[in-house]
Amino acid sequence: MRKSIISALIAGLSLTGIVQAADLTIYSGRGESFVAPLVQQFEQNTGLKVTVRYGDTAQLASLILEEGQRSPADIYWGQDAGAMGSLAYAGVLAELPESLFTDIPEIFSSQNRQWVATSGRSRVLVHSTERVDQSEMPSSVFDLTDEKYKGRVGWAPTNGGFQAFVTAMRVTHGEETTEQWLRDMAANQPVVFRNNTTIVEGVGNGDADFGLVNNYYLPRFIARNADFPARQTFFANGDIGNLLNVAGVGILERSNNQEAALKFVEFLVSPAAQQYFTSVVNEHPISNQVIANPVLGNTDTLLGASPEVNLDDLYDLPGTLELLRKVGLI
């Protein structure tokens, strides 16, 4: 069934102005199972051969910096804005044409135009439909340090999505406030999980009543079981707990395949590719020219809930890791 959905969506993907150029090399922090169909369709449409090196988002960004001018990468496709920002900050990404950003909300692009989002992923609060009363829903992520949530909240401090959220809290609320929140949360005996998937599982089976996760995990459970006993929600509008992070793509400034690389970027932000991201991958589209995924809600709700954070400022993952080690969470 999933393959038929993928086939139907990517069948509509097409490119104009086919570029005859050297083959492209992509360093991708996006998982192969999610994005390989798009890469294959691009190859079919253009006749170009694309070599993809899959790996951890942060590690691939570091590798590009280590390789410098010797890097074979033409394109970096990152899993989160922090990694994109680290490369932009280092000055290794080319400036993208302004035409790419037309009709894209500002939150989905770098302010210096060196990368553009390919999809959005928001932080949400997943909660049990069996053990949580509506009156218990917190209005802010900061409320979770209250005694009434003791031993009931699942989190995954070693997870990249959580660490990006902590980085955003540091940027928005400062080091002192963030450290205090982490210490207060730890004192409130949260349930520690390995990753987002196990958090959602834990909420479903009773190991936790709430969980701090990315938005696209619960829809996968509901797709398999419509009666899965959990739902997800945002905190109050503008709360840092609703961080809208992104997967993004940029072109290496040293690439000799700039024209072909730009075609790939344009391909990823096209309406048909955006439909694939929201319908199959359960991520927020950057375009409103798609049919909304009913589990995710509409773009206006997402943008209203999201805090104002310059995603370029999320590059300081090392500082976040240092803080998490300081408070004993990793």
N, C-alpha and C positions, 0 to 999 in steps of 0.2 A: 504493500500500500504506500509506504513512504517513498519507494522508488518511483511509483507512478505519479505522485504529487510532484516530486522533483522534476521528472521528465516534462510534465505539463507546464511547469513554471519556466524552466530554462529554455523550453522550445521557443518561447517568445523573445528571447534575448537575441539582439542583432546589433551589429556595428556598422557604421557608415565610415567611409574613408579608410578602407583597409590599408594598413601600413606594411610595406615590405621592408623589414629591418632585421637586424640580428635577433637571435632568440633572447628571451627574457629570463632573468633569474630573480626569484622572489624569496625573501626570507619571511616566513609566515609563523606568527605566534598563534594564529587561528588553527584549530584542530582540523586535521585532514578530512575526517568524516563529514565535517560541516561544509567545508569550502571547496573540496576537490571537484564537485560537479560544476561549480562556476568556472574554475580554472580550465576544465576540460571543454566547456562550451566556448570559452574565449579562444582556445586553440582551434577549435573547429571553425569558428567564425573568421579568424584571421589567417589561419595557416601557419601561425607562429608556434614554435615549440617553447613551452614554458617549463623551466626547471624550478621546482619548489623545495626549499629546505624548511621542513617543519621542525618546530622546537618550542621551548619555553620563551615567552615574549621578552622577559627581562634579559635572559641569557643571549638571545639573538641580537637584541639592541646592543648589549655589551660587546658581542662579537664584531658587529659592524664597526664599533669605535676602535676595537683592537686592530682590525684589519686595515682600517684607514683607506688610503688610495688603492690598496691591493684587493679590497673587497669585490667579489664577483656580483654582489647584489645590485640589482637595478631598482627594486621596490622593497620597501619594508611594510609589512601588514601586521600591525600590532594588536594585541588583545585588549589593551587599555591605554588611556590617555597619558598615564605616567611614563610609559615606555616611549610613546610618540614624543612627549615633551622633552625627554632626555636627549633624543636625537636632534630635535629642533634646537634645543639649548646649546648643543655641541656644534651646531652649524653645518651638519652634514646632509640636510635635506634641502632640496630645491624648492623655490617658491612656485606655487601652483597658480594657474591662470584664474583670474577673478570670475570668469564665466562658470567655473565649477561650483561656485558658492551661491549662485543665483537661486533664490527661493528656498535655501537651506537655513533653518534657524541658527542664529549665531552660536548657540551652545554646541552645535555639531561641527565646529571647525576651530582650527587654531587661529589666534588673533594675528599671527604673522603669516598666515596662509601657507604654511609649510606642510600641512597635512589636513586631510578631511576625514570626517567620520564615515564609516561604511554601515554602521548600525549602532544603536544605543542599548545600553544595559543599565537598568536602574536598580538601586538598592531598595529592598522592600522588607516588610515584616510579615513573615509567614506565621500563621497561628492555627491552632486546632479548632475545628468546628464542634468538637465534642466536649472540650474541657475549658474553653475560654468564653466568658460572657462578654457581650458588647461593651458593657460598662467598664471592663478591665483594659480596654484598648488604650495604649499610651498615645499621647499627642506628640511626643518627641522621643528621640532615641535616648536623650538624657534622662527621661523618666524611668528607664529600665533599671536604674540603680536603686529604685525604691524597694523597700522591704517586701512588698507584695509580689514582686517578681523573683524573689530569692529562689534559686534552684530551678527556675522554670524557663530560662532563656538559653537557647542554643547558639553557639558561635564557633568560628573556626579561625583562630588567630594566625595560623600558618597559611591560610588561603590568600591568593593574590587579590581577589575582589575585596576581601575584608581589609587588607593592607592598603589598597588604594583609597578605601573609605576613610581609614585612619589618617592617611596623608591629607585628604581633603579636610578633615576635622582640624588637623594641625594648621593648615593654610587659613581656614576660616575662623577658628576659635583660639588658635595659639597653642604653643607647646604645653603651657602650664595646665590649661583647662583640659586638654586632651589626655595628658598624663593622669590627671585626677579622675577623669571618667574611666579610664582603663583600670585604675586601681580600685575604684568604687565598684565597677562591674565585677572584677575578679573577687572582691570581698563578698559579693552577692551570690557567689557560688553558681556561675553559669555552667551549662552542660557543654563540654568541649567535644567538638566533632572534627573529623578529618577534612571535610569539604562541604560545599553547599548541598550536594546530593544527599549525603548522610544526615545533614540537618533536616532536610525536608522529610526524609524517611523517619527520622526520630520524632518529628512532630506528628507524623501520621500514626506511629505505633506507640506513642505515649512516653517516649524518653524525654521529651521537652514539650512545653505548651506553646512556646514562641521560638522564632528563629530569625537571625539576621542573614539574609541571603540576597543573591541576584535574582532578578525577576523571571528568568527563563527556565528555572529548574522545576518549579511547581507545575507549570503547564505540561511538562513531559509526563509527570505522574498522572495528571488528570486525563491526558490523552489515552493512557493505558487503562485508567479506572476512573470513570466519571464520578464515582462515589468516594473517591479518596478524601479522607476526613480532614482537609486543611484548605485554607484559602489565604490570600495575601492582600496586603493593603499598604498604602503609604502612611507615613506620619503626617502631621499638619503641613500645609503648604510651606515650602521654603526650608524645612528642617534638613539638617545635614545628613540625617539618616536616609533621606531620599536621593542621595547623590546619583546623578545621571552620568555614568561613565560611558565610554565609547570604545568600540574597536575602530581603528583608523588606518589609513594608508598614506604613505608618502613616497616620493621618488628621490633616490640618492643623487645628490648634486654631481657626483663624479661619474654617473652612469653615461655611457655612450649611446644609450637607447632611449633618449628622452621622449621622442615622439611615440614610439610603441608603448612605453611605460605609461604615458598619459592616456593612451587609448584604454589601457587596462583599468586605470583609475576611473575614467569616464564610464566604463562598463559596470563597475561596482556600484556607482551611484545612480545608475539608470533605474527607472521605475520597475522594470521586470526583475532586476536583481534585488531591488528593495522588497519586492513582493516575496521573493524567495526567503530573504532574511526573516521577515516577520511571520510568514506562513509556516515555514519549515523549521527554522532555527529558533523561533519564538523570541526574537529580539525586536526592539523598537526601530521602525524605519526612519530614515532621515528625510523622507519625502512624504508628502500628503497625497501623492498620486497613486495610492495603493488601497486595496481593500483591507480594512483594519482587522487585526486579529482580536476576536472578542474576548479572549482571556487577558489580553494586555491592556485593553482600554484604548481610548483615543489619544492623539498627540497633544491636544489642548490640556487634557488632564495631566499628562506627563509633564509638560512644560510648566504648568501651574504648580505642581508639587515640587519640582526640582529646585534645589538651592542655587544661588548665583555663585558659581565657582569658575574661575578661569582654569580650564583644563590644562593649559600649558604649565600651570604652576604645580602640577602633580608629579613632577619629575623626581622629587627627592625621596625615592623609595629607601635609599640607604639610611636616611634620617629616621624614617618610620621603623625600619628594622632595628635600629639602635635603641629606639624608645621601647619597642616591644620586648627587647632583651632586657632593658633596664628594669621593667616592671615584672619580668619573669614569665612572660606569656609565650615566648619561643626559646 
